[in-house]
Amino acid sequence: MGNWENNIRKVIPYTPGEQPDQPDMIKLNTNENPYPPSPMVDKAMRELDPDTMRLYPDPTAGELVNAIAGYYNVKPEQVFVGVGSDDVLAMAFLTYFNSGKPILFPDITYSFYDVWADTFRIPYRQIPLKEDFSIDPEDYKTENGGIIFPNPNAPTGETVPVEAIEDIVRSNPDVVVIIDEAYVDFGTESALPLIEKYDNLLVVQTFSKSRSMAGMRVGFCFGNEKLISFLSDVKYSFNSYTMNRTSIKMGAAAIKDDAYFRKTCRQIIETREWTKKELAKLGFVFGDSKANFVFAKHSSAAASEIFAELRKKHIYVRYFNKPRIDNYLRITIGTQEEMMRLMEALREIVGT
Ligand SMILES: *Cc1c(COP(=O)(O)O)cnc(C)c1O
């Protein structure tokens, strides 16, 4: 037996939320959108020509990049797209975090950040959130190799005002600051305008949540042209044809239907606020989430038990067995009907 195992890049992989498949289930565990994508996506899907699949896709994903640039009123050179924002973020870690100094992110946050850092051998330091789960910009004014956090944060739903983000970006001119805006469309102000003022800011967004296209794998980001060009260079050194033809076309179609996008986001926000009121009546406590989920704990019942009881009823929410948050449930906002059924189930479980 040789020693080849000594040469392996050993990693502990990210654990995605489970994808159960039962006809009667209510799936509130991975922050997917309960509504279908825009009818324009449906139309574009029907118009696909299978013959084009012989051909490689456009490596620049120009049609999608131009649609995004047009909608957000930036130059195409300030836009980069990837196979979900996970792909965009992984490429960004690889491109921007090379100083050898620890990068900073919150202790309670998207659990892919430490996985990428470990995979790419990037040192990191996790900054504890305040007791109320808020982020203190002052904590990020220390020597570091880069900064990343989501806004709103996941899984807490807590937001950081754009002024505080600007403060962090301004205080860290020698590193790249990444704001992961996966949930920004559900009621948070975007840091996007700041890219015109700061060349060290990357703003990352996705079609997976607010545009109902998690299965299509489309993510994107904005930054200064030079910042984006470095990201593109790394991507082309890794795999030039990451975005497939279908995703490019469906993404471009979705961007064009602004009315539908706004309508479905508004509906989810409305259902979220209703859900908060109902959860409070049942004795749950939670912060003021601005995402498409609520992060809640019950005043007496254990989260692990509520989670297990809901599961028996084929209602899936997310439970993280981790320090500080092991008594919380992250509940995705579904349709109004689904949330009403959730409340019925919760009433039976916590007995109010
Ligand atoms: C969902 C999510 C992502 C990844 O989404 P993609 O489906 O890869 O676009 C990134 N960051 C956060 C905080 C998320 O919640």
The ligand as an SDF file (V2000), in Angstrom:
LIG
                    3D

 15 15  0  0  0  0  0  0  0  0999 V2000
  -28.8990   30.4060   -1.3300 C   0  0  0  0  0  0  0  0  0  0  0  0
  -27.6480   31.1640   -1.0030 C   0  0  0  0  0  0  0  0  0  0  0  0
  -26.5600   31.2370   -1.8860 C   0  0  0  0  0  0  0  0  0  0  0  0
  -26.4130   30.3700   -3.0940 C   0  0  0  0  0  0  0  0  0  0  0  0
  -27.3590   30.3870   -3.9870 O   0  0  0  0  0  0  0  0  0  0  0  0
  -27.1910   29.8060   -5.4480 P   0  0  0  0  0  0  0  0  0  0  0  0
  -28.3530   28.9020   -5.5910 O   0  0  0  0  0  0  0  0  0  0  0  0
  -25.8770   29.0880   -5.5820 O   0  0  0  0  0  0  0  0  0  0  0  0
  -27.2620   31.0070   -6.3030 O   0  0  0  0  0  0  0  0  0  0  0  0
  -25.5050   32.0540   -1.5710 C   0  0  0  0  0  0  0  0  0  0  0  0
  -25.4660   32.7330   -0.4240 N   0  0  0  0  0  0  0  0  0  0  0  0
  -26.4490   32.6600    0.4750 C   0  0  0  0  0  0  0  0  0  0  0  0
  -26.3500   33.4250    1.7300 C   0  0  0  0  0  0  0  0  0  0  0  0
  -27.5640   31.8500    0.2120 C   0  0  0  0  0  0  0  0  0  0  0  0
  -28.5180   31.7380    1.1270 O   0  0  0  0  0  0  0  0  0  0  0  0
  1  2  1  0
  2  3  1  0
  2 14  2  0
  3  4  1  0
  3 10  2  0
  4  5  1  0
  5  6  1  0
  6  7  2  0
  6  8  1  0
  6  9  1  0
 10 11  1  0
 11 12  2  0
 12 13  1  0
 12 14  1  0
 14 15  1  0
M  END
$$$$
